[in-house]
């Protein structure tokens, strides 16, 4: 089964003030979101094929409750500047036929989703990104949210993840094999996001505010 990127997230400080760094370069911010029952909230930037989400813990009790704790979102957020990888990579089927998650996973049914919907969370620790499969999502859903950005970017066309240690889970191998993500070793976690095939040969580095580099 072919899969593609639906959205990615990066853990930020409470309130997601780092989002201002994205708006400063000409990204149009979409509606913010609060994940009821999960204890997180986010600020979002829609592209025509995917979304960039800045996420933080807004309710510590909810983030550590019985339903949510297996996601390790609390540990990932608290450890984002230390031992935890601050990213999440969320995939969807490349066509309308959903034959199930492409990697070993467990079913997560957060309170903010409709009853019939389920997320599949990959089996991996916080030293890797949070891997999520959304079988109910389609590219059309993202296209409906997209509004032109002043900077002119439209699509995410590549991702390169830097981690201090090699990715070792079966989940990560499956995602890399899908062609969605490249991986390399470096001193600190970093996600390089390529837009529109990097046609301009330009780069925007958001460090130290965000562990992101845009390749335009």
C-alpha positions in Angstrom: 0.0 0.0 0.0 1.3 3.5 -0.9 1.2 6.1 1.8 2.0 9.8 1.8 2.6 12.6 4.3 -0.5 14.1 5.8 1.1 16.4 8.4 4.0 16.8 10.6 4.3 18.3 14.1 7.0 19.8 16.2 6.7 20.3 20.0 7.1 23.9 21.1 6.8 26.0 24.3 3.3 26.5 25.7 1.3 28.8 23.4 3.4 28.0 20.4 4.9 31.5 20.2 7.5 30.1 17.9 4.8 30.2 15.2 5.6 33.9 14.8 8.9 32.9 13.1 6.8 31.2 10.4 4.4 34.1 9.9 7.4 36.5 9.7 8.6 34.9 6.5 5.2 35.0 4.9 3.4 31.8 5.9 -0.4 32.2 6.4 -1.5 30.7 9.8 -4.7 28.7 9.8 -7.1 28.1 12.7 -5.5 26.9 15.9 -6.7 23.7 17.5 -7.3 22.2 20.9 -7.2 18.4 21.3 -9.9 17.8 23.9 -9.1 15.0 26.3 -5.6 14.7 25.0 -4.3 17.8 26.8 -2.6 19.4 23.8 -3.2 22.4 21.6 -1.6 23.6 18.4 -1.1 26.3 15.8 -1.3 25.1 12.2 0.0 26.0 8.7 -1.7 24.3 5.8 0.0 23.4 2.5 -1.8 22.1 -0.5 -0.8 18.5 0.3 0.0 18.5 4.0 0.2 20.6 7.2 2.8 21.8 9.6 1.6 21.8 13.2 3.3 23.4 16.3 2.0 21.5 19.3 2.3 21.9 23.1 0.8 20.4 26.3 -2.0 22.7 27.5 -3.4 20.4 30.2 -0.8 18.2 32.0 -3.5 16.0 33.7 -5.2 15.2 30.4 -1.8 14.6 28.7 -1.0 11.9 31.3 -4.4 10.3 31.7 -5.1 6.6 31.1 -6.2 7.1 27.5 -3.4 9.4 26.4 -0.3 8.3 28.3 0.6 5.5 25.9 1.2 8.1 23.2 4.2 9.5 25.2 3.1 13.0 24.1 3.8 14.2 27.7 7.3 12.7 27.7 8.0 13.9 24.2 7.0 17.5 25.0 8.8 17.7 28.4 11.9 16.2 26.9 12.0 18.1 23.7 15.2 20.0 24.5 16.9 16.9 25.9 16.4 13.2 25.2 13.2 13.2 23.2 12.7 13.7 19.5 10.3 16.7 19.2 8.7 15.6 16.0 5.7 13.7 14.8 5.3 12.3 11.3 1.7 11.5 10.3 0.8 9.5 7.2 -2.3 8.8 5.2 -3.2 6.4 2.3 -2.1 7.7 -1.1 -5.5 6.7 -2.5 -9.0 6.2 -1.1 -8.5 2.5 -0.4 -7.3 2.1 3.1 -5.8 -1.3 3.7 -4.5 -0.5 7.2 -1.4 0.9 8.7 1.9 0.2 6.9 3.8 -0.4 10.2 3.4 -2.2 13.6 1.0 0.0 15.6 -1.7 0.2 18.2 -5.1 1.8 17.9 -5.6 5.2 19.5 -9.1 6.7 19.7 -8.7 10.2 21.2 -11.8 12.0 22.6 -11.6 14.8 20.0 -12.1 12.4 17.0 -15.5 11.1 15.9 -16.4 7.7 17.4 -15.8 5.7 14.2 -12.3 7.2 13.5 -9.1 5.7 14.8 -5.4 6.7 14.7 -2.7 4.1 14.5 0.4 4.9 16.5 3.7 3.2 15.6 5.6 1.2 18.2 8.7 3.3 18.8 10.3 5.2 21.7 10.6 9.0 22.2 14.1 9.0 20.7 12.3 8.7 17.4 9.5 10.8 16.0 6.0 9.9 16.9 4.8 7.8 13.9 1.0 8.0 13.2 -1.1 6.6 10.4 -4.5 8.2 9.6 -6.5 5.9 7.4 -9.4 8.2 7.3 -7.5 11.2 5.8 -7.2 12.1 2.1 -5.2 14.7 0.2 -8.5 16.5 -0.6 -9.0 17.3 3.1 -5.7 19.2 3.1 -6.4 20.9 -0.2 -9.6 22.4 1.3 -7.6 24.1 4.1 -4.9 25.5 1.8 -4.7 29.3 1.3 -1.9 30.9 -0.7 1.2 31.9 1.3 2.9 35.3 0.7 6.2 33.4 0.5 4.8 31.4 -2.4 5.4 27.9 -1.3 2.6 25.3 -2.0 3.7 21.7 -1.4 6.0 19.7 0.9 8.0 17.5 -1.4 10.6 16.1 0.9 11.7 15.5 4.5 15.1 14.8 6.0 15.3 14.0 9.7 18.5 14.4 11.7 18.8 12.4 15.0 21.7 11.9 17.4 21.3 8.1 17.1 20.3 6.0 14.2 16.6 5.2 13.8 16.2 1.5 14.7 12.5 0.7 14.9 10.7 -1.3 12.3 8.3 1.6 12.0 11.0 4.0 11.0 12.4 1.5 8.4 8.9 1.2 6.8 8.5 5.0 6.6 12.0 5.5 5.1 11.3 2.7 2.6 8.1 4.5 1.5 10.3 7.4 0.3 8.6 10.0 2.5 11.5 10.6 4.8 15.3 10.5 4.6 17.4 10.1 7.8 20.9 11.1 8.9 22.9 11.4 12.1 23.8 14.7 13.7 24.3 16.3 17.1 20.7 17.4 17.7 17.2 16.6 16.3 16.5 18.6 13.1 13.8 18.4 10.4 14.6 19.8 7.0 11.5 20.4 4.9 11.7 20.7 1.2 9.0 22.7 -0.7 8.1 22.5 -4.3 11.1 20.4 -5.3 13.5 23.1 -3.9 13.2 25.0 -7.1 14.6 28.3 -5.7 17.7 26.8 -4.1 17.1 28.9 -1.0 17.2 27.9 2.7 15.6 29.4 5.9 17.0 28.1 9.2 14.7 28.6 12.2 17.2 27.6 14.8 17.5 28.2 17.7 13.7 29.0 17.9 12.6 25.8 16.1 14.5 22.7 15.0 13.4 23.3 11.4 15.1 24.2 8.2 13.1 25.1 5.1 14.5 24.2 1.7 12.8 26.4 -0.9 
